[in-house]
Amino acid sequence: MTQTADFQGQGAISVKGLVKRFGAVEVLKNIDVEIKKGEVVCVIGPSGSGKTTMLRCVNLLEQPTAGKIIVNGFEVTDSECDIDAMRRSIGMVFQQFNLFPHLTVLQNLTIAQMKILKRSKDEAEKTARHNLERVGMAHKEAAYPPQLSGGQQQRIAIARSLSMNPDLMLFDEPTSALDPELVGEVLAVMKGLAKEGMTMMVVTHEMAFARDVADRVIFMDGGYVVEEGSAEQVIGNPQHERTKSFMFRVL
Ligand code: ADP
């Protein structure tokens, strides 16, 4: 199956009744999440609440047990879904950067463009340089990842994702592996993307970022979406006891 006919070429996520079990353990219990084009949604909550599993179900890195997920017009949970095409429409940034250490920064950004999108070397390099510019790393195109700081490597990983021209970006705790002084530069790049109108779902512990950038915040606990709303509501004035006690601990 290809993208649905009404798809407008814009990033969007619709998750309905998502259940995920690992063996007998149910880690997602009937999750509903909607993200519209251009929205930035931050997913917060205690460790083990199911945030990462939910994000990974969206691009089928985890197989949902039940429920319906539509991403960028692809019905991910339909067995006929063209998974490769669906994944090409999504940029994913993980805690670990997963750059090839033996390739230059520029080569790290061009390899998938040439192999998967069949772009010419010239075209791939042009796109790569444009995206290195976007993340403030144009001056490092000839460097090798091990020569760079964690923050710089994560910015390059973001530029690599952007070079595939995704309709939306998923971020799974992109700053959790970084030394504290390097977190800001990565968040600044993400904030820039949000301002440009990129559709983003961000699993994060960075409450200040969520407050500053998120159009909507989703608080998860125990495999449920407990509360969602504006950052001002969910972080600033939580209604549920579980949200309140989480905020008390992290703020
Ligand atoms: P969070 O991102 O909120 O920290 P996770 O989605 O990583 O939470 O994990 C939710 C629960 O699912 C945890 O109890 C975790 O141990 C469990 N879990 C995650 N991945 C697996 C797996 N591959 N096999 C078994 N249990 C898993």
Residues whose N, C-alpha, C, O or C-beta is under 5 A from the ligand:
A	BS01	ADP	F22 V27 P46 S47 G48 S49 G50 K51 T52 T53
